[in-house]
């Protein structure tokens, strides 16, 4: 048994994002698993998802920038034990992800597409539940200093795991950015449908567009997206 976890807070994403993640996992994760959603509102989430409250985290007012995701490193993390894969809600799973539990490493994350030095993108990361409470504890004791030093949670998380010598990265082809890896550059985006790269397993929608924008198409020029049938096929 392995764990897949996600988080939903505020009103940015509705319960349909959680339910679609549940559906995609049923098609693309063969090994026994539980899906746990930490949320402040479980209304509308399917019964096949374990709904738990957001882990306690006393954040001061200010722009969120994903800091709440650091609470996944609390110990204990409710009753979770063992390999735990965090997945953002705004992703589309297009192929088997069993390999995400086989990849070696104590902390595995996406290597960021625009900051490929050592920075990770935390849309998909794996760790052992309860193994790294010091990452959260240091942040909570030094919030103001950390926010001056790094822009967001994923920069902080990667920095701290790198300092501990724990960071490894998924193979580049497994997690692809819709914006940077699938969407043709301007002006080709006005004429060509986004393509799914060979070897992709999870497509990350960070910023704009979101999956429903890719399904129906998104207006504009540089951010124009033609309706993308393969997103509609998988995001359901």
C-alpha positions, 0 to 999 in steps of 0.5 A, a space after each residue: 500500500 502506498 499513499 497519494 496525497 493532494 491539497 485543496 484550500 480556498 476556492 481556486 479549485 473545486 471538488 471536480 479536480 479532486 474527483 478527476 485525480 481519483 479517476 486518473 489514478 484508477 486508470 494509471 496506478 495499478 498498485 494498491 494505494 489510498 488517495 488522501 485529500 487534505 482540505 478545508 472543504 470536502 463538499 462534493 468530493 467522491 467517497 473513494 477519496 479519504 478526506 482529512 483536514 488541512 494539517 495545522 499550520 499557523 501562517 501569517 497574512 500575506 501572499 500564499 505562494 504554496 507555503 501550506 504544502 510544507 505542512 505535508 512534512 509534519 510528523 505524524 501526518 495523520 495515520 500515513 506511513 511509508 512512500 507518499 506521492 504528492 500530486 497537485 490538483 492541476 495536472 493531467 495523468 496520461 500514462 502509468 505512474 507506478 514507476 514514481 514509486 520505484 524511482 530511487 531516492 529519499 526525496 524525488 521532485 521535478 527539475 524545474 523547466 525554467 530554473 534547471 540548476 537545482 530548483 524543483 517544481 513541487 507539482 509532483 514529489 515523493 517522500 516518506 511520510 513523517 520523515 522530514 519534520 525539520 523542514 517544516 519546523 525550520 520554516 515555521 521558526 524562520 518564516 520572515 527570513 525564509 520569505 526574504 531568501 526565496 520566492 515560494 515553497 518549492 524553492 525553499 523545499 528544494 534548497 533544504 533537501 539539497 542541503 541535506 543531500 536528499 534531492 533526486 529528480 524524476 526523469 525529465 520526460 515523465 513530468 512535462 509542462 503543458 506551457 513549456 513542453 506541449 504548447 507551440 511557441 507564438 505564433 505557431 500556437 495560433 495554428 497548431 494543437 499542443 502535442 503530448 511529448 513521447 514518454 510523458 506520464 504527468 502533464 503539469 499545468 502551472 499558472 495559465 492555462 489550466 486543464 479546462 482551458 486546454 480542453 475548450 481552448 483559450 483566447 489571446 495571442 501568446 497564450 492562445 491555446 487551441 482545443 486539445 483533444 488529448 487533454 479532454 481524453 485524459 482529464 476525466 
